[in-house]
Amino acid sequence: MTIETQTISLPLEKSEQKPRVIAIANQKGGVGKTTTTINLATAMAAVKKRVLIFDLDPQGNASTGLGIQRHNRKVNAYHVLIGEAPVQDAIIPTVIPGLDIVPAGVDLSGAEIELVDLSRREYRLLDALATGELGHYDYVLIDCPPSLGLLTLNGLVATHAVMVPLQCEFFALEGISHLVRTIERVKKSLNPALEIQGIVLTMFDKRNNLSDMVANDVRGHFGDIVYKTVIPRNVRVSEAPSHGKPVIVYDMKCPGSEAYLHLAGEVLRRERGLAA
């Protein structure tokens, strides 16, 4: 009798939980942002995390990189942002078990202009995720466009934390300083809970002394916020999107895949530390 009175509906509690939202952002293009998004998500799914990618980049590279054909994106991120469809109606399963995506469509390229005249224009994605039926996901990863416009602003307002991919090149620190200032402004005025989850060094070339110099400069400036894992330059990483696959699926044993698997472990350990 005592046991019956203490029965708890665990599945209901699980469904009421909200996923942890992480935006992958850098206003500079070509830094490995989308590659990081899809491979981090794949690695998380490999360890039984339920992950949703929200493709907020009008180029739609995350969608293409996961094999989502253009004709299958009839309901997409654009319709969610302007309020024409709830987020769950835009979700498409991928070939990776446990990994789904809200794809980007061509309409998203005009969303920056349309959002200007909409109410709560900075909060459109936050509102969509808050009202969506997403309780069965552990993580939502937002692939932001390479700009600091309204789409990226929506991503930063909707997220709990930001991951910043940073290419190991000469202008890396200069570029990230603009993003950090933007994150600080968003935190001050729109999203007080916003934090930088970490900075990941990408396209590291061990044959190039410049990569070492940039890595040392970034670690010296940002300290422990920089992940220990470094993503190397790797031709297999570049080839994988043309096959509609994450590199972890395309060639699991290549250096790029191993690096992203290590990064996922580091991210999840950091997440557990934040939750403790």
Secondary structure by P-SEA (a helix, b strand, c coil): ccccccccaaaaaaaacccbbbbbcccccccaaaaaaaaaaaaaaaaccbbbbbcccccaaaaaaaccccccccccaaaaaacccccccccccccccccccccccccccccccccccccccccaaaaaaaacccccccbbbbbccccccaaaaaaaaaccbbbbbbccccaaaaaaaaaaaaaaaaaacccccccccbbbbcccccccaaaaaaaaaaaaacccccccccccccccccccccccccccccccccaaaaaaaaaaaaaaaaaaaaac
